[in-house]
Amino acid sequence: MNTTFTVRIRGQEETVARGMAHECFARIDALENLLSRFREGSDVARINQLAAGETLYLSEECHHCLLIALETGAKTGGLFDVTLGTAIEHRKSGAQGNTPSPEGSLAVHPDVLAVTCIEPGRRIDLGGIGKGFALDELKRLLLDWGCDDALLTAGASSMLAIGPSRWPVDLPADVSPLRIALENEALSASGTHIQGSHIVHPDGGETPEPPWSRVWVVAETAAVAEVWSTAFMLMDEGSAAGLADGDPMLRAVYAEKSGAAERIL
Protein backbone atom coordinates (compact mmCIF):
# COMPACT_ATOMS: atom_id res chain seq x y z
CA MET A 1 0.00 0.00 0.00
CA ASN A 2 3.11 2.14 -0.25
CA THR A 3 2.75 3.61 3.23
CA THR A 4 3.81 3.02 6.84
CA PHE A 5 1.29 1.60 9.31
CA THR A 6 1.55 2.22 13.05
CA VAL A 7 -0.35 0.63 15.93
CA ARG A 8 -0.63 2.36 19.32
CA ILE A 9 -2.28 0.28 22.04
CA ARG A 10 -3.28 1.37 25.55
CA GLY A 11 -4.30 -0.61 28.60
CA GLN A 12 -2.65 -3.93 27.69
CA GLU A 13 0.35 -5.76 29.12
CA GLU A 14 3.44 -5.29 26.97
CA THR A 15 3.67 -8.91 25.83
CA VAL A 16 -0.03 -8.97 24.94
CA ALA A 17 0.24 -5.65 23.07
CA ARG A 18 3.23 -6.97 21.11
CA GLY A 19 1.23 -10.03 20.11
CA MET A 20 -1.66 -7.85 18.99
CA ALA A 21 0.65 -5.62 16.95
CA HIS A 22 2.29 -8.67 15.34
CA GLU A 23 -1.12 -9.98 14.26
CA CYS A 24 -2.02 -6.54 12.88
CA PHE A 25 1.05 -6.37 10.66
CA ALA A 26 0.51 -9.93 9.46
CA ARG A 27 -3.02 -8.92 8.53
CA ILE A 28 -1.73 -5.91 6.59
CA ASP A 29 0.59 -8.17 4.58
CA ALA A 30 -2.29 -10.51 3.79
CA LEU A 31 -4.50 -7.63 2.65
CA GLU A 32 -1.68 -6.24 0.50
CA ASN A 33 -1.53 -9.56 -1.32
CA LEU A 34 -5.25 -9.30 -2.09
CA LEU A 35 -5.82 -5.61 -2.77
CA SER A 36 -2.66 -4.18 -4.36
CA ARG A 37 -2.75 -3.80 -8.13
CA PHE A 38 1.05 -4.06 -8.05
CA ARG A 39 1.08 -7.55 -6.50
CA GLU A 40 1.06 -10.25 -9.18
CA GLY A 41 -1.76 -12.68 -8.45
CA SER A 42 -3.68 -10.29 -6.20
CA ASP A 43 -7.44 -10.09 -6.69
CA VAL A 44 -7.13 -6.56 -8.05
CA ALA A 45 -4.32 -7.41 -10.46
CA ARG A 46 -6.37 -10.34 -11.78
CA ILE A 47 -9.49 -8.16 -12.18
CA ASN A 48 -7.44 -5.72 -14.25
CA GLN A 49 -6.47 -8.53 -16.63
CA LEU A 50 -10.01 -9.77 -17.33
CA ALA A 51 -11.22 -10.00 -20.92
CA ALA A 52 -14.76 -9.23 -22.03
CA GLY A 53 -17.25 -11.72 -20.59
CA GLU A 54 -14.85 -13.21 -18.04
CA THR A 55 -15.81 -13.54 -14.38
CA LEU A 56 -13.37 -13.70 -11.48
CA TYR A 57 -14.28 -15.04 -8.05
CA LEU A 58 -12.85 -12.91 -5.26
CA SER A 59 -11.79 -13.07 -1.67
CA GLU A 60 -14.35 -11.83 0.83
CA GLU A 61 -12.06 -8.90 1.69
CA CYS A 62 -11.68 -7.64 -1.89
CA HIS A 63 -15.38 -8.03 -2.60
CA HIS A 64 -16.31 -6.14 0.57
CA CYS A 65 -13.89 -3.32 -0.22
CA LEU A 66 -15.25 -2.96 -3.74
CA LEU A 67 -18.84 -2.83 -2.47
CA ILE A 68 -17.92 -0.08 0.00
CA ALA A 69 -16.24 1.84 -2.82
CA LEU A 70 -19.30 1.54 -5.05
CA GLU A 71 -21.92 2.27 -2.39
CA THR A 72 -20.12 5.23 -0.82
CA GLY A 73 -18.92 6.46 -4.21
CA ALA A 74 -22.53 6.68 -5.34
CA LYS A 75 -23.26 8.96 -2.37
CA THR A 76 -20.55 11.34 -3.61
CA GLY A 77 -22.45 11.74 -6.86
CA GLY A 78 -19.98 9.48 -8.63
CA LEU A 79 -16.96 11.67 -7.86
CA PHE A 80 -15.17 8.73 -6.26
CA ASP A 81 -14.39 5.92 -8.69
CA VAL A 82 -11.89 3.09 -8.06
CA THR A 83 -11.83 2.06 -11.73
CA LEU A 84 -9.75 5.04 -12.91
CA GLY A 85 -6.39 3.32 -12.50
CA THR A 86 -5.19 4.12 -16.03
CA ALA A 87 -5.97 7.82 -15.68
CA ILE A 88 -4.49 8.00 -12.18
CA GLU A 89 -1.24 6.39 -13.33
CA HIS A 90 -1.08 8.83 -16.27
CA ARG A 91 -1.52 11.80 -13.92
CA LYS A 92 0.97 10.61 -11.29
CA SER A 93 3.63 9.72 -13.86
CA GLY A 94 3.62 13.23 -15.30
CA ALA A 95 3.01 11.86 -18.79
CA GLN A 96 2.33 14.35 -21.55
CA GLY A 97 -1.03 14.71 -23.27
CA ASN A 98 -4.59 14.62 -22.05
CA THR A 99 -5.62 12.29 -19.25
CA PRO A 100 -7.13 9.14 -20.82
CA SER A 101 -10.92 9.07 -20.74
CA PRO A 102 -12.53 6.16 -18.86
CA GLU A 103 -13.42 3.21 -21.08
CA GLY A 104 -14.96 -0.22 -20.53
CA SER A 105 -17.10 -1.44 -17.65
CA LEU A 106 -17.00 -3.93 -14.79
CA ALA A 107 -19.87 -5.47 -12.82
CA VAL A 108 -19.39 -6.27 -9.14
CA HIS A 109 -21.96 -8.88 -8.13
CA PRO A 110 -23.61 -7.77 -4.88
CA ASP A 111 -24.55 -11.22 -3.60
CA VAL A 112 -21.74 -13.32 -5.06
CA LEU A 113 -18.01 -12.84 -4.41
CA ALA A 114 -17.29 -12.09 -8.05
CA VAL A 115 -16.57 -9.42 -10.68
CA THR A 116 -17.46 -9.69 -14.37
CA CYS A 117 -15.75 -7.72 -17.13
CA ILE A 118 -18.44 -6.35 -19.43
CA GLU A 119 -16.00 -4.47 -21.62
CA PRO A 120 -12.23 -4.22 -20.98
CA GLY A 121 -10.60 -0.88 -20.26
CA ARG A 122 -11.26 -0.22 -16.59
CA ARG A 123 -8.36 -0.61 -14.17
CA ILE A 124 -9.00 -0.78 -10.45
CA ASP A 125 -6.74 1.24 -8.16
CA LEU A 126 -7.98 1.04 -4.57
CA GLY A 127 -5.46 3.65 -3.42
CA GLY A 128 -6.68 5.47 -0.31
CA ILE A 129 -9.74 3.32 0.26
CA GLY A 130 -7.44 0.30 0.39
CA LYS A 131 -5.57 1.92 3.29
CA GLY A 132 -8.82 2.82 5.02
CA PHE A 133 -10.23 -0.66 4.55
CA ALA A 134 -7.05 -2.12 6.04
CA LEU A 135 -7.40 0.10 9.12
CA ASP A 136 -11.03 -0.99 9.55
CA GLU A 137 -9.93 -4.62 9.32
CA LEU A 138 -7.29 -4.03 11.99
CA LYS A 139 -9.95 -2.54 14.23
CA ARG A 140 -12.03 -5.71 13.89
CA LEU A 141 -8.98 -7.80 14.69
CA LEU A 142 -8.10 -5.81 17.82
CA LEU A 143 -11.68 -5.82 19.10
CA ASP A 144 -11.70 -9.61 18.71
CA TRP A 145 -8.56 -9.66 20.88
CA GLY A 146 -10.35 -7.60 23.52
CA CYS A 147 -8.46 -4.38 22.77
CA ASP A 148 -10.76 -1.37 22.92
CA ASP A 149 -8.25 1.47 23.25
CA ALA A 150 -5.93 2.10 20.30
CA LEU A 151 -4.94 4.47 17.53
CA LEU A 152 -4.09 3.09 14.09
CA THR A 153 -2.46 5.10 11.31
CA ALA A 154 -1.54 4.57 7.67
CA GLY A 155 0.93 7.28 6.75
CA ALA A 156 0.20 10.83 7.86
CA SER A 157 -3.17 11.05 6.12
CA SER A 158 -5.20 8.13 7.52
CA MET A 159 -6.08 7.49 11.18
CA LEU A 160 -8.55 5.36 13.11
CA ALA A 161 -9.22 5.72 16.82
CA ILE A 162 -10.69 2.76 18.71
CA GLY A 163 -12.60 3.15 21.97
CA PRO A 164 -13.60 6.08 24.19
CA SER A 165 -10.17 7.71 24.55
CA ARG A 166 -9.77 11.09 22.87
CA TRP A 167 -6.67 11.14 20.67
CA PRO A 168 -5.37 14.64 19.78
CA VAL A 169 -4.70 15.21 16.08
CA ASP A 170 -3.18 18.32 14.52
CA LEU A 171 -4.53 19.50 11.17
CA PRO A 172 -1.57 21.32 9.59
CA ALA A 173 -2.17 24.54 7.70
CA ASP A 174 0.18 27.16 6.31
CA VAL A 175 -1.09 30.00 8.53
CA SER A 176 -3.46 28.70 11.19
CA PRO A 177 -3.43 24.96 12.04
CA LEU A 178 -6.14 23.33 14.13
CA ARG A 179 -6.12 20.63 16.81
CA ILE A 180 -9.06 18.23 17.04
CA ALA A 181 -9.69 15.00 18.97
CA LEU A 182 -10.64 11.63 17.50
CA GLU A 183 -12.89 9.40 19.57
CA ASN A 184 -13.87 6.01 18.13
CA GLU A 185 -13.81 7.41 14.58
CA ALA A 186 -11.56 7.79 11.56
CA LEU A 187 -9.86 10.69 9.80
CA SER A 188 -8.62 10.94 6.21
CA ALA A 189 -6.79 13.84 4.58
CA SER A 190 -6.50 14.80 0.92
CA GLY A 191 -4.84 17.75 -0.74
CA THR A 192 -2.29 18.99 -3.21
CA HIS A 193 0.59 19.83 -0.84
CA ILE A 194 2.45 16.50 -1.09
CA GLN A 195 1.44 14.73 -4.31
CA GLY A 196 0.35 17.77 -6.31
CA SER A 197 -2.79 17.63 -8.43
CA HIS A 198 -3.12 13.82 -8.47
CA ILE A 199 -6.89 13.38 -8.10
CA VAL A 200 -8.66 12.52 -11.35
CA HIS A 201 -12.20 13.58 -12.21
CA PRO A 202 -14.33 10.55 -13.25
CA ASP A 203 -15.68 12.26 -16.37
CA GLY A 204 -12.19 12.43 -17.85
CA GLY A 205 -12.16 16.23 -18.00
CA GLU A 206 -9.92 18.72 -16.29
CA THR A 207 -9.98 18.53 -12.50
CA PRO A 208 -11.64 21.73 -11.17
CA GLU A 209 -9.81 23.91 -8.68
CA PRO A 210 -11.46 23.33 -5.27
CA PRO A 211 -12.05 26.22 -2.83
CA TRP A 212 -9.63 24.58 -0.37
CA SER A 213 -6.07 23.29 -0.66
CA ARG A 214 -6.54 20.49 1.89
CA VAL A 215 -9.50 18.67 3.35
CA TRP A 216 -9.85 16.38 6.38
CA VAL A 217 -12.85 14.10 6.77
CA VAL A 218 -13.94 12.48 10.03
CA ALA A 219 -16.22 9.47 9.56
CA GLU A 220 -17.44 6.34 11.30
CA THR A 221 -15.03 4.11 9.35
CA ALA A 222 -11.67 4.72 7.73
CA ALA A 223 -12.81 3.46 4.32
CA VAL A 224 -15.71 5.91 4.21
CA ALA A 225 -13.45 8.77 5.33
CA GLU A 226 -11.05 7.97 2.47
CA VAL A 227 -13.82 8.04 -0.12
CA TRP A 228 -15.13 11.42 0.99
CA SER A 229 -11.73 13.10 1.41
CA THR A 230 -10.99 12.32 -2.24
CA ALA A 231 -14.42 13.43 -3.43
CA PHE A 232 -14.34 16.75 -1.57
CA MET A 233 -11.25 17.74 -3.58
CA LEU A 234 -13.50 17.68 -6.67
CA MET A 235 -16.37 19.74 -5.20
CA ASP A 236 -17.35 23.32 -4.58
CA GLU A 237 -18.79 24.34 -1.22
CA GLY A 238 -22.41 24.15 -2.32
CA SER A 239 -22.26 20.63 -3.71
CA ALA A 240 -20.15 19.49 -0.74
CA ALA A 241 -22.85 20.47 1.75
CA GLY A 242 -25.64 18.92 -0.29
CA LEU A 243 -23.95 15.56 -0.87
CA ALA A 244 -22.58 15.23 2.66
CA ASP A 245 -26.10 15.36 4.07
CA GLY A 246 -26.80 12.03 2.36
CA ASP A 247 -24.27 9.97 4.32
CA PRO A 248 -24.93 9.47 8.04
CA MET A 249 -21.46 7.95 8.46
CA LEU A 250 -19.87 11.37 7.99
CA ARG A 251 -19.13 13.15 11.28
CA ALA A 252 -17.21 16.31 10.36
CA VAL A 253 -15.31 17.95 7.50
CA TYR A 254 -12.43 20.40 7.89
CA ALA A 255 -10.64 22.32 5.14
CA GLU A 256 -7.70 24.64 4.70
CA LYS A 257 -8.90 27.89 3.19
CA SER A 258 -6.55 30.87 2.78
CA GLY A 259 -4.00 29.08 4.92
CA ALA A 260 -6.34 28.40 7.87
CA ALA A 261 -7.80 25.04 8.89
CA GLU A 262 -11.48 25.33 9.80
CA ARG A 263 -14.55 23.18 10.10
CA ILE A 264 -16.83 23.50 7.08
CA LEU A 265 -19.42 20.75 7.73
N, C-alpha and C positions, 0 to 999 in steps of 0.2 A: 504493500500500500504506500510505499515510498514515504514513510513518516516514522516518527519515534513514539511508541506508546509508553505511558507511565501508569503505574498503579500505586495509589496511596491508600493505606488501610489503617483504620483506627480501631482501638478496643479489642485487639486480638493479641494473643501471645506471639512472640517473634517467630517461633518455629511454625506455628499455624499460619501466620501471615505469609511467610516465605512459601509455604506449600500452596496457598491460594494464588500468590503471584505467579508461581511456576505454572500452575494450571491455566492461568489467564494467558500467559505468553504462548503456551502450547496451543491454546484455542485460536489465538491470532494467527499462528502459522498454518493451522488447518483451514481457517477461513481464507487466508491468502491463496492457498492452493485451489480453492473453489471459485473465488470471486475476481482474481486479478486477470485482466486481459493479457498480461505479459507472461503468465505462467502457462507453459505448454501443457495441454491436457486439462486445464481448468474448465469449469462449466462455461464461463464467459468466453474463453478462447474458442471453445468448441461451438458455441452459439454463433460466433462471428465467422465461422467457416461453413455454416449451413448453406446448402443449395436450395433453390426453389422447391417447395413441397416436402422438404425433409423436416422431421420432428426429432428433437433431442429431449431425452428424459433427464431431469435435473436432480440435484441434491435438494433436500428440504430448505437448506439455508439460502441457496441461490434463488430458488423459487420465491421464498418469502421476501427476500430483498427486492426482487423485481416487482412483486405485487405492491410493496410499500412505495416504490418509485412511481409506479403507474397511478396508484390511488391518490397519493399526495400530490404528484405532478399534475393531475387533473384539477385539483383544488387551486393550483397556481395559475389556472387558465392555460395550461400547456406550456408555460415558460420553463419548466424543468423537464428535461428529456434525456434519459440515459442512453439513447440510441444514436447520439451525435458524435460517436468516437472519431470518425474520419475528419469531421470539421474541427473538433477539439485538437486533434493531433496537428492539423494544418496550422491552426492559430498558434499553438504553443511552440511549434518548430520554427516559426518566423518565415514560413515559406511565402514566396511571392504569389501574386494573383489573388483573385477573389476566393473567399471561403467556400468550399464545395457545398452545394445545396443538398439537403437530405434526400435520399432516394431509397426505394425498397420499403418493405414492411415486415414486421414480426408479430406473431400472435402468442401471447403468454396465456396459457390455459388456466383459468381461475381455480378449477377443482381437480386438476391433474398436474403433477409435477413435471411439466413439459412446456417447451417452446417450439412453435412451428414457423419456419421461414416461408412467408407468402411470396415475397419477391426479394432477392438478395440486394444488398447495398447498405443496410443498417449495420452499424458496429457499436456494440455496447461498451460503454466506459462508465463503470460505477463511481469512480472518482470519490468525491466527498461522501456520498451516501454509503459507499462501501466502508469508509472509516466509521461513520455514525452507526451503521448496522453492527459493526464489530464491537463498538462500545456497548451497545444495547445487549449483545450476546454475552459480553463479559459481566454485565450487571446481573443477568439471569444466572450465570455460573456462580457468582459470589453470593447471591441470595440463597442459592441451593446449598452453599457451604455454611450458611448462617451468618454471613457478613452483611451487616446493614448500615455500615458507616465507612464510606470510601469515596475517593475522587479519582476518576479515570480520565486520561487525556490522550489524544492522538495529535501530535504536533502542538503548535500554539493556537490552533484555530478550532479545535473540537474538544469539548469537555462534557463529562457526565458525573453529576453528584448523586450519590446513593445515600438515602437515609435522611434523618432530620437535622443533621449538622449543617450549619451555614458556612459555605466555603467562599472566602473573598476572592473576587476576580477583577482584575484591572482591565478596562477597555481603553487601549492606547489611542491617543489622538494627538495631532500635531500641536494644538494649542491648549486644549482643555480636556484631559482624560477624565474617566469616570470609573469609580469603584462600585461594583454591585456584589450581591451574594447569591450563590446558587444553593438551592435547597431541594434535593430530590428531583432534579430537572437537568436538562442538557443545554449547552450553548454551542453555537456554531458561528464562525466569522467568515465573511467573504469581503473582498475588496480588490483594489488594483495596486496597493502599495508594494507587494512582494512579487507577484507573478505578472503584473501588468494587466492589460486588457485581455484576459484569457477565457472569459465566459462567452459562449456562443449563443446567439438567438436561434430558437428552433425553426424560424421561418427562413433561415439562410441569409437574411439581409444583414445590414450593418447593425452592430450592437449599439443601442441608444445610450447616450450619456446620462447616467442616473443623477439625481439631485444630491447624492451622498457619495463619498469616496470609500467608505467602509460601512458595513452593516453587521450587527450581531443579533442573532435570533435565539431566544430562550423558548424551549418547547418541552413537552412531556418526555419525548424520546430523542436520542441523538440523531437517528435517521431522519426524522421529521424536521429537526432543526437544520440539518444539512440541506435538505430540499429547499426550504424557504430562504435560507441565507443566499443561495445561488439565485433563486427567482427574484428576490428583492433587488438584486443588482441589474435587473432588466425592467424595472418598473419606475413609474413616477409616483409621487406621493398619493395622488387620488386613487389610482388603481391598487396601490399597496394596501390602503385602508379598506377598500371594498373587498378584496380577495381574502385578506387576513381574517375578516369576520366569519368566513365560511369554514374555518378549521379550529375546532375547540381545543386541539392539542397545542396551539400556539399560546404562549404565556406573556411574552413581551418582545418588543423589537427596539433596538437602539441603532443609531446611525451617527456617523461623523459628518457634520455639515459645517463648512467654513472653519474647519479645524477643531470643532468641539464635539465631543460625544454626548448625545442626549437621547432620551427615550422618545420615540415617535409613535409607538402603538402599545 
